[in-house]
């Protein structure tokens, strides 16, 4: 874990909430001048605390009206089998998140699709036949009431 002081935490909180903030505005909000603010941000990036920046897109405005969570059980939990499945998921653009779990279910996967028919096609032609898959249980998202990326700072 990185050794962060209060200024680093404030920098991270501001960047997590507004990734496009200018360095000058960021420095103002955390009580620094621009050059040391930029040095701290660069240091946090180099340490891997800040992994990247992205735009948060609205799925349905881009034609992706379906979000599904799939609970996947594998035939084997050997490390090579786990890695093979994970690699297969990395290659599928519809798969937005992959989390290995402890317990009866091996993975939970977040999937986006344009519609129910597109999801059905994805399920039967890409997910179910993926390496080592024993079973797949899916739940269609009805409503998202909270979606906060990052961590509480």
C-alpha positions in Angstrom: 0.0 0.0 0.0 1.3 3.4 -0.9 2.3 5.8 1.9 -0.1 8.6 1.2 -0.4 11.9 3.1 -3.6 14.0 3.4 -2.7 16.1 0.3 -2.3 12.9 -1.8 -5.6 11.7 -0.5 -7.3 15.0 -1.5 -5.6 14.9 -4.9 -6.9 11.3 -5.5 -10.4 12.2 -4.2 -10.6 15.2 -6.6 -9.2 13.2 -9.6 -11.5 10.3 -8.9 -14.5 12.6 -8.9 -13.4 14.7 -11.9 -10.6 13.2 -14.0 -10.6 16.0 -16.5 -9.8 18.7 -14.0 -6.9 21.0 -15.0 -3.8 20.8 -12.9 -4.2 24.5 -12.0 -7.8 23.9 -10.6 -6.7 20.7 -8.9 -3.8 22.5 -7.2 -6.2 25.3 -6.1 -8.6 22.7 -4.6 -6.0 20.9 -2.6 -4.0 24.0 -1.5 -0.9 23.7 -3.6 0.7 25.6 -6.5 0.6 24.0 -9.9 4.2 22.6 -10.1 4.2 20.6 -6.9 0.7 19.4 -7.6 1.8 18.1 -11.0 4.8 16.4 -9.4 2.6 14.6 -6.9 0.1 13.5 -9.5 3.0 12.1 -11.7 4.4 10.3 -8.7 1.1 8.7 -8.0 0.8 7.6 -11.6 4.4 6.2 -11.6 3.7 4.3 -8.3 0.6 2.8 -10.0 -1.8 4.3 -7.5 -3.5 6.1 -10.4 -3.9 3.4 -13.1 -5.4 5.6 -15.8 -8.1 8.0 -16.8 -11.3 7.4 -18.8 -14.6 8.9 -19.8 -17.7 7.4 -18.2 -20.0 6.6 -21.0 -23.8 6.2 -20.9 -24.4 2.7 -22.3 -28.0 3.1 -23.4 -27.2 6.4 -25.3 -24.7 4.3 -27.3 -27.2 1.5 -28.0 -26.2 -0.9 -25.1 -29.6 -1.2 -23.4 -28.8 -4.5 -21.5 -26.4 -5.1 -18.6 -26.2 -8.6 -17.3 -24.2 -10.2 -14.5 -23.2 -13.8 -15.2 -22.1 -16.2 -12.5 -19.8 -18.7 -14.0 -18.7 -22.1 -12.5 -15.8 -23.8 -14.1 -15.1 -27.5 -14.5 -11.6 -27.1 -13.0 -10.1 -24.6 -10.7 -6.5 -25.4 -11.6 -4.5 -22.2 -12.2 -4.0 -23.0 -15.9 -7.8 -23.4 -16.4 -8.5 -20.2 -14.5 -6.0 -18.3 -16.6 -7.3 -19.7 -19.9 -10.9 -18.6 -19.0 -9.7 -15.2 -17.9 -7.8 -14.7 -21.2 -10.9 -15.7 -23.2 -12.9 -13.1 -21.3 -10.3 -10.4 -22.0 -10.8 -11.0 -25.7 -14.6 -10.4 -25.6 -15.5 -6.7 -25.8 -19.0 -7.3 -24.4 -17.4 -8.4 -21.1 -16.7 -5.3 -19.1 -15.6 -6.8 -15.7 -14.4 -10.1 -14.6 -14.0 -11.0 -10.9 -12.9 -14.3 -9.5 -14.8 -15.3 -6.4 -14.4 -17.5 -3.4 -17.1 -20.1 -3.0 -19.5 -22.0 -5.2 -19.3 -19.6 -8.1 -15.9 -19.1 -9.7 -16.4 -15.8 -11.6 -18.9 -13.0 -11.8 -18.9 -11.2 -15.1 -20.5 -7.9 -16.1 -21.7 -8.0 -19.7 -23.3 -5.3 -21.9 -25.3 -5.9 -25.0 -27.4 -4.0 -27.4 -30.6 -5.9 -26.7 -31.8 -9.3 -25.3 -31.3 -11.0 -28.7 -27.7 -9.8 -28.8 -27.1 -11.0 -25.3 -28.6 -14.4 -26.1 -26.3 -14.8 -29.0 -23.3 -13.8 -26.9 -24.3 -16.3 -24.2 -24.7 -19.2 -26.5 -21.9 -18.6 -28.9 -19.2 -17.0 -26.7 -19.7 -17.4 -23.0 -21.1 -20.9 -22.6 -18.5 -22.5 -25.0 -15.6 -20.6 -23.4 -12.8 -22.7 -22.0 -13.6 -24.9 -19.0 -17.2 -23.5 -18.4 -19.3 -25.9 -16.5 -22.4 -23.7 -15.9 -23.6 -20.1 -16.3 -26.3 -18.4 -14.3 -27.4 -14.9 -15.5 -29.2 -12.0 -13.9 -30.4 -9.1 -16.0 -30.0 -5.6 -14.5 -33.3 -3.9 -14.1 -32.1 -0.6 -12.5 -28.8 0.7 -11.3 -29.2 3.0 -8.3 -25.4 3.4 -7.5 -22.4 3.0 -9.6 -19.4 4.7 -8.0 -16.1 3.8 -9.5 -12.9 3.8 -7.5 -12.6 3.6 -3.7 -13.9 5.7 -0.8 -11.3 8.3 0.1 
